Amino acid sequence: MRRHDGWADQEHPVSGGLPGHSTIDMVLLVGDAAHRMRMDRLVPDPQAEADLLDLRADLQERMLRESERGGDPLPRDFHQSLAGDRARAKALRAAPGDDSAWEEVANAYRTATQQEA
């Protein structure tokens, strides 16, 4: 019994002609998406923004592991950015869904980035 489309057996089924992205490219793209989400909506969806920040933090953790294994060196403030994204995502997930908790979210981010400094 066949469980997938025929093109899935090809070497480059769908994405063969698309350019590849590095992890840093994806971090930048996800950051841009989170920024656009905040700019496009008066009160962005806190859960959606938290999802994007968690994805960006996951990508940053991947970059950290790659760097520790002899990859490219990371910027000095890299750990601050990673800690800030995780703290902001956690605070957003705890937010009630309206704009009443934005100061708490901002404080969580500031606290996390200052601790990593």
C-alpha positions as CSV (number, residue, x, y, z in Angstrom):
1,M,0.0,0.0,0.0
2,R,1.4,3.4,-1.0
3,R,1.2,6.0,1.8
4,H,2.6,9.1,-0.1
5,D,2.5,10.9,-3.4
6,G,4.7,9.7,-6.2
7,W,6.8,12.8,-6.2
8,A,8.0,12.1,-2.7
9,D,10.3,9.4,-4.1
10,Q,12.2,11.9,-6.2
11,E,15.5,13.4,-5.0
12,H,14.1,16.9,-4.9
13,P,10.4,16.5,-5.0
14,V,9.2,20.0,-4.5
15,S,12.0,22.2,-3.2
16,G,14.7,21.3,-5.6
17,G,14.7,24.6,-7.4
18,L,14.5,26.7,-4.2
19,P,17.5,28.3,-2.6
20,G,18.7,26.8,0.7
21,H,18.6,28.7,3.9
22,S,21.2,28.7,6.7
23,T,20.1,28.6,10.3
24,I,21.0,32.3,10.7
25,D,18.8,33.1,7.7
26,M,15.9,31.4,9.3
27,V,16.5,33.2,12.6
28,L,16.4,36.5,10.8
29,L,13.2,35.5,8.8
30,V,11.4,34.4,12.0
31,G,12.4,37.6,13.7
32,D,11.1,39.7,10.8
33,A,7.9,37.7,10.9
34,A,7.4,38.4,14.6
35,H,8.2,42.1,14.0
36,R,5.6,42.3,11.2
37,M,3.1,40.6,13.4
38,R,3.5,43.3,16.0
39,M,3.4,46.1,13.5
40,D,0.4,44.8,11.6
41,R,-1.9,44.4,14.6
42,L,-2.8,46.9,17.3
43,V,-2.8,44.0,19.8
44,P,-1.0,41.0,18.3
45,D,-2.0,37.5,19.3
46,P,0.3,36.6,22.3
47,Q,0.2,32.9,21.6
48,A,1.2,33.3,17.9
49,E,4.0,35.7,18.8
50,A,5.2,33.2,21.5
51,D,5.3,30.5,18.9
52,L,7.5,32.6,16.7
53,L,9.8,33.5,19.5
54,D,10.1,29.9,20.6
55,L,11.0,28.9,17.0
56,R,13.6,31.6,16.9
57,A,15.0,30.5,20.2
58,D,15.1,26.9,19.0
59,L,17.1,28.0,15.9
60,Q,19.4,30.0,18.2
61,E,20.0,26.9,20.3
62,R,20.9,25.0,17.2
63,M,23.4,27.7,16.3
64,L,24.9,27.5,19.8
65,R,25.4,23.7,19.5
66,E,26.9,24.1,16.0
67,S,29.3,26.8,17.3
68,E,30.3,24.6,20.3
69,R,31.2,21.8,17.8
70,G,33.6,24.0,16.0
71,G,31.2,26.1,13.9
72,D,31.3,29.8,13.4
73,P,31.8,32.0,16.5
74,L,28.7,33.8,17.8
75,P,28.3,37.5,18.7
76,R,29.0,38.5,22.3
77,D,25.3,39.3,23.0
78,F,24.0,36.0,21.5
79,H,23.1,34.5,24.9
80,Q,21.2,37.6,25.9
81,S,19.1,37.4,22.7
82,L,18.4,33.7,23.3
83,A,17.4,34.2,27.0
84,G,15.3,37.2,26.0
85,D,13.4,35.3,23.4
86,R,12.7,32.5,25.8
87,A,11.6,34.8,28.6
88,R,9.4,36.9,26.3
89,A,7.7,33.7,24.9
90,K,7.1,32.4,28.4
91,A,5.6,35.7,29.5
92,L,3.4,35.9,26.4
93,R,2.1,32.4,27.0
94,A,1.1,33.5,30.5
95,A,-0.6,36.7,29.2
96,P,-4.4,36.8,29.5
97,G,-4.8,37.7,25.8
98,D,-5.4,41.4,26.1
99,D,-3.0,44.3,26.4
100,S,-3.0,44.4,30.2
101,A,0.1,42.2,30.6
102,W,2.4,43.9,28.1
103,E,4.4,45.6,30.8
104,E,5.0,42.2,32.5
105,V,6.2,40.8,29.2
106,A,8.6,43.7,28.6
107,N,9.9,43.3,32.2
108,A,10.5,39.6,31.7
109,Y,12.5,40.3,28.6
110,R,14.6,43.0,30.3
111,T,15.2,40.9,33.3
112,A,16.4,37.9,31.2
113,T,18.7,40.0,29.0
114,Q,20.2,41.7,32.0
115,Q,20.9,38.4,33.8
116,E,22.8,37.1,30.8
117,A,25.0,40.2,30.5
